[in-house]
Amino acid sequence: MDNLLLTPKPGISLAEATYIAKCCFPDFVHGCRRLSGERDANFRISNHEGRTLILKFINPAEDMATTEMQIALLEHLTASELKVGIAPRHQACHAPPRHADRLVAAALDDNGTCDWIDYWPESGQAPVRVRAYEFLEGCPDAKLASSQPAWMALGRQMADLDQNLSGFQHPAMYRRLLWDTTHAGYLYFLVEHVKNARLIEPILDFLTRFERQVAPTLARLPQQMIHNDLSPSNILVDQAGRAIIGILDFGDAVHAPRIAEIAVGASYQMNRYRDPCIALDSIVHGYESVQQLLPEERAHIHDLVLARLVQRIVITSWRADQFPENRNYIMRSAADAISLFSTLHETLYE
C-alpha cells in the first residue's frame, strides 16, 4: 500500500521529454515545459494549433493494472454522458520510429497507436511507463467563489461525475490505497511523523473512534468508483469562479463509499467560510439535487471529512520526511487541514 508514496518520481530531463514528444507525439512539438507533480514527472506539450497534452512519466511503483485502469477510466468518461471537456481525454501514442533509442511501444491497435510506451532513461534508471492525456484550460479551484451557490455547483458536479463513474468496472479499482478514507486506521503507524505535539492526542483519539465505531459500518454504504481527490489543484473553474469546468488527476480513484466523494471534496472547502458546515451543507444540497443520499450516508459525512483531514496531516508529514527536498509542495495544504481538524474534532467529540 505504501510503495507508491515511498518511491521517488522519475528523474526525467526536459530534453528527454522533448525527445519522446517528437518520437511518439509528432504533432505536439511546439514547446515542452515541466509541470509540478508529487508522484509522477509531468510535462506540457503543444501543437501548432494550440492544443495541449500532458505527458506523464509514471512512478515506477505504479503497477501496469493501475495504469490500464486509469486509461480505461478516462475512456469510460469520454464515452459517458458527462459534459464534454469536464474530464481530460486519453491520448494514444504513435509507435516510436525504428531508429528511436530506449523506446518500446505497448501493444499496438489497428491504427498503429498504443496506450503508453516504455522508456529507458539516460540516467540508467529502470524503465518508465509514459502516457498522455489532454490538457484542460481553466482557473484552479483556488478561485472558486466562497459562496453557497458555488459550493452547490461543486456538489452537483460531484454527483454528475459519480453517476457517470457508477457503471465503471475494472479489476484494479479494488486496490488498497493509503489515501482511501476507509483505511484511515493504517495511519496509527505514521502519526509519529507529525511534528505538532498538541495534535498527537486528538489524532489518536479520532483514529481509535474511527476504527471502533465507523470503519465496521462503511462496507454497508453504497459503494462505487469515485475520484477520491477533488482538491483545489484538481478542479478547474470558470473566470467568475461559479462553475466547475474541469476535473483533473484521477490517480487516486478507487472503489469506496459514495459519500467519501463529498467528504473528501468538502474537506478542502470548509475552512473558506466562518462556519465550516455552511460549505459542507451547500455541497451536500447540490449533490442531492442530482442524486439522493441515504440517511446512513449522511450520518458518516463528518467522520469521513475528519478522516481526510487526518490523512492530509499525517500522510503529508510522513512523506515530507521521506522527501525533504519537496517538503513545501507536499505540505502545501497541511496548515488548513490542521486548523479545520482542530475545530471539528473539538466540536464533534469533546
DRENMI-910110 format. One record per residue (C-alpha): residue in three letters; x, y, z. Coordinates in steps of 0.02 Angstrom, whole numbers, padded with zeros to 5 digits, always signed. Each point is the difference from the previous one (the first is absolute). Layout:
<vextors>
AlaXYZ;...
</vextors>
This chain:
<vextors>
Met+00000+00000+00000;Asp+00144+00120+00036;Asn+00118-00034-00146;Leu-00075+00132-00113;Leu+00022+00132+00135;Leu+00177-00054+00043;Thr+00071-00008-00176;Pro+00074+00161-00072;Lys-00075+00063-00162;Pro+00102-00036-00157;Gly+00148+00114-00030;Ile-00039+00056-00178;Ser+00085+00149-00083;Leu-00086+00126-00112;Ala+00107-00063-00144;Glu-00062-00178+00027;Ala-00182+00055+00005;Thr+00025+00100-00160;Tyr+00080-00151-00085;Ile-00147-00113+00045;Ala-00125+00131-00058;Lys+00086+00008-00170;Cys+00004-00190-00015;Cys-00174-00046+00062;Phe-00102+00160-00013;Pro+00073+00079-00158;Asp-00143+00126-00016;Phe+00040+00070+00174;Val+00175+00070-00018;His-00031+00187+00025;Gly+00072+00018+00173;Cys+00023-00114+00149;Arg+00002+00058+00180;Arg+00007-00084+00168;Leu-00150+00000+00116;Ser-00011-00036+00185;Gly-00038-00176+00059;Glu+00014-00095+00163;Arg+00014-00180-00060;Asp+00022+00013-00189;Ala+00107+00109-00113;Asn-00116+00107-00109;Phe+00032+00107-00153;Arg-00111+00108-00109;Ile+00017-00014-00189;Ser-00096+00095-00135;Asn-00036-00004-00187;His-00002+00147-00122;Glu-00189+00020+00022;Gly+00019+00028+00187;Arg-00067-00170+00054;Thr+00095-00061+00151;Leu+00039-00168+00080;Ile+00070-00056+00167;Leu+00143-00123-00021;Lys+00004-00106+00157;Phe+00154-00102+00051;Ile-00078-00121+00123;Asn+00072-00041+00170;Pro+00089-00169-00016;Ala-00096-00067+00150;Glu-00165+00012-00095;Asp-00045-00172-00068;Met-00060-00026-00178;Ala-00176-00045+00055;Thr-00019+00171+00082;Thr+00061+00088-00157;Glu-00123-00101-00104;Met-00139+00044+00122;Gln+00034+00187-00008;Ile+00000-00002-00190;Ala-00161-00102-00002;Leu-00077+00123+00123;Leu+00034+00150-00112;Glu-00067-00094-00150;His-00155-00048+00099;Leu-00033+00183+00043;Thr+00030+00054-00180;Ala-00133-00124-00057;Ser-00121+00046+00140;Glu-00127+00140+00012;Leu+00119+00107+00103;Lys+00012+00177-00067;Val+00125+00004-00143;Gly+00168+00065+00058;Ile-00032-00017+00187;Ala+00126-00144+00012;Pro+00157-00015-00108;Arg+00003-00119-00147;His+00131-00135-00009;Gln+00122+00028-00145;Ala+00069-00152-00092;Cys+00186-00004-00043;His+00073-00025-00173;Ala+00116-00150-00008;Pro+00178+00067+00015;Pro+00103-00005-00161;Arg+00117-00147-00018;His+00154+00109+00021;Ala-00062+00069+00168;Asp+00110-00052+00145;Arg-00064-00062+00168;Leu-00184-00001-00052;Val-00115-00152-00010;Ala-00185+00011-00042;Ala-00137-00093+00091;Ala-00115-00109-00104;Leu-00049+00094-00159;Asp-00180+00018-00054;Asp-00067-00004-00178;Asn+00050+00182-00023;Gly+00180-00033+00044;Thr-00014+00092+00166;Cys+00015-00058+00180;Asp-00057+00056+00172;Trp+00175+00025+00069;Ile+00183-00029-00036;Asp+00143-00062+00108;Tyr+00152+00114+00009;Trp+00173-00043+00063;Pro+00069+00164+00072;Glu+00175+00060-00041;Ser+00041-00003+00185;Gly-00010-00190+00001;Gln-00157-00005+00108;Ala-00125-00141-00020;Pro-00117+00020-00149;Val-00138+00128+00022;Arg-00176-00014-00070;Val-00055+00156-00096;Arg-00178+00048-00047;Ala-00090+00160-00049;Tyr-00167+00086+00018;Glu-00071+00166-00053;Phe+00034+00159+00097;Leu-00157+00090+00061;Glu-00007+00190+00004;Gly-00076+00090+00149;Cys+00035+00085+00166;Pro+00055-00104+00149;Asp-00130-00033+00135;Ala+00088+00126+00112;Lys-00105+00127-00096;Leu-00165-00089+00037;Ala-00111+00129+00083;Ser-00024-00024+00187;Ser-00189+00000-00017;Gln-00143-00121+00020;Pro-00045+00004-00186;Ala+00179-00044-00048;Trp+00007-00143+00126;Met-00168-00064-00061;Ala+00069+00000-00177;Leu+00148-00101+00063;Gly-00120-00124+00082;Arg-00100-00018-00160;Gln+00159-00034-00098;Met+00054-00131+00127;Ala-00167-00088-00018;Asp+00007+00009-00190;Leu+00175-00073+00001;Asp-00050-00139+00121;Gln-00152-00045-00105;Asn+00113-00023-00149;Leu+00129-00097+00101;Ser-00129-00115+00078;Gly-00001-00120-00147;Phe+00190-00011-00014;Gln+00078-00169+00035;His+00183-00053-00002;Pro+00094-00128+00106;Ala+00124+00132+00061;Met-00136+00112+00071;Tyr+00001-00104+00160;Arg+00183+00040+00036;Arg+00057+00046+00175;Leu+00041+00185+00009;Leu+00065+00094+00152;Trp-00099+00154-00058;Asp-00162-00101+00009;Thr-00092+00073+00151;Thr-00068-00172+00047;His+00179-00051+00043;Ala+00033+00145+00119;Gly+00044-00126+00136;Tyr+00165-00037-00087;Leu+00058+00174+00048;Tyr+00033-00057+00180;Phe+00173-00053-00056;Leu+00041+00169-00078;Val-00062+00122+00133;Glu+00176+00013+00073;His+00048+00106-00152;Val-00118+00141+00052;Lys+00111+00137+00071;Asn-00136+00093+00097;Ala-00007-00092+00167;Arg-00170+00075+00044;Leu-00078-00090-00148;Ile+00055-00175+00049;Glu-00130-00035+00134;Pro-00153+00062-00099;Ile+00058-00092-00156;Leu+00022-00163+00095;Asp-00168+00028+00085;Phe-00085+00021-00168;Leu+00086-00152-00077;Thr-00054-00107+00147;Arg-00181+00057-00016;Phe+00006-00023-00189;Glu+00064-00179+00010;Arg-00124-00051+00135;Gln-00157+00093-00050;Val+00011+00053-00183;Ala+00106-00120-00102;Pro-00109-00154+00036;Thr-00154+00090-00070;Leu+00075+00070-00161;Ala-00013-00162-00099;Arg-00190+00011+00014;Leu-00007+00169-00088;Pro-00023+00018-00190;Gln+00168-00033-00083;Gln+00067+00047-00170;Met+00150+00071-00091;Ile+00034+00179+00059;His+00129+00132-00048;Asn+00057+00009+00182;Asp+00103+00159-00015;Leu-00108+00149-00048;Ser+00124+00122+00076;Pro+00030+00178-00060;Ser+00141-00053-00115;Asn-00112-00128-00086;Ile-00149+00112-00039;Leu-00010+00135-00134;Val-00129+00140+00009;Asp-00060+00135-00119;Gln+00062+00180+00009;Ala-00144+00049+00114;Gly+00043-00139+00122;Arg-00178-00067-00001;Ala+00002-00152-00115;Ile+00108-00157-00005;Ile+00069-00021-00176;Gly+00134-00132+00024;Ile+00051-00146+00112;Leu+00181-00057+00001;Asp+00110-00140+00065;Phe-00091-00164+00024;Gly+00156-00079+00074;Asp-00082-00034+00170;Ala-00164-00066-00071;Val-00059-00151+00099;His-00153-00106+00040;Ala-00065+00072+00163;Pro-00159+00063+00086;Arg-00086+00127-00111;Ile-00014+00122+00144;Ala+00190+00009+00010;Glu-00001+00102-00161;Ile-00095+00139+00088;Ala+00102-00012+00160;Val+00167+00009-00089;Gly-00049+00146-00111;Ala-00085+00094+00142;Ser+00153-00015+00112;Tyr+00091+00122-00115;Gln-00144+00127-00002;Met-00061+00006+00180;Asn+00139+00112+00066;Arg-00045+00136-00126;Tyr-00152+00062+00097;Arg-00027+00056+00180;Asp-00119-00147+00027;Pro+00080-00155-00078;Cys-00166-00093-00003;Ile-00076+00129-00119;Ala+00120-00057-00136;Leu-00030-00184+00039;Asp-00189+00019+00003;Ser+00003+00097-00164;Ile+00102-00136-00086;Val-00118-00134+00067;His-00151+00100-00058;Gly+00074+00016-00174;Tyr+00042-00186-00005;Glu-00176-00050+00053;Ser-00076+00109-00136;Val+00070-00132-00119;Gln-00007-00159+00103;Gln-00067-00032+00174;Leu+00107-00061+00144;Leu-00056-00129+00126;Pro-00020+00050+00184;Glu+00140-00119+00048;Glu+00116+00085-00126;Arg-00040+00170+00072;Ala+00037-00067+00174;His+00183-00031-00047;Ile+00042+00159-00096;His+00087+00084+00147;Asp+00096-00159+00043;Leu+00069-00011-00177;Val+00039+00186-00007;Leu+00104-00023+00157;Ala+00080-00156-00073;Arg+00059+00098-00152;Leu+00065+00142+00109;Val+00100-00124+00103;Gln+00068-00074-00162;Arg+00051+00172-00059;Ile+00093+00030+00163;Val+00079-00171+00029;Ile+00039-00062-00176;Thr+00074+00166-00054;Ser+00107+00010+00159;Trp+00065-00175-00034;Arg+00034+00034-00184;Ala+00084+00166+00039;Asp+00122-00097+00109;Gln+00032-00121-00144;Phe+00023+00138-00129;Pro+00063+00156+00091;Glu+00050+00084-00164;Asn-00184+00004-00049;Arg-00066+00042+00173;Asn-00081+00167-00044;Tyr-00102-00076-00141;Ile-00051-00153+00101;Met-00053+00103+00151;Arg-00087+00138-00099;Ser-00173-00032+00077;Ala+00050-00070+00169;Ala-00028+00161+00098;Asp-00180+00013-00060;Ala-00029-00183+00041;Ile+00068+00023+00177;Ser-00109+00152+00033;Leu-00160-00083-00062;Phe+00037-00166+00086;Ser+00028+00087+00166;Thr-00164+00096-00016;Leu-00106-00149-00053;His+00076-00124+00122;Glu-00031+00117+00145;Thr-00178+00034-00057;Leu-00049-00180-00037;Tyr+00095-00103+00129;Glu+00036+00108+00151;
</vextors>
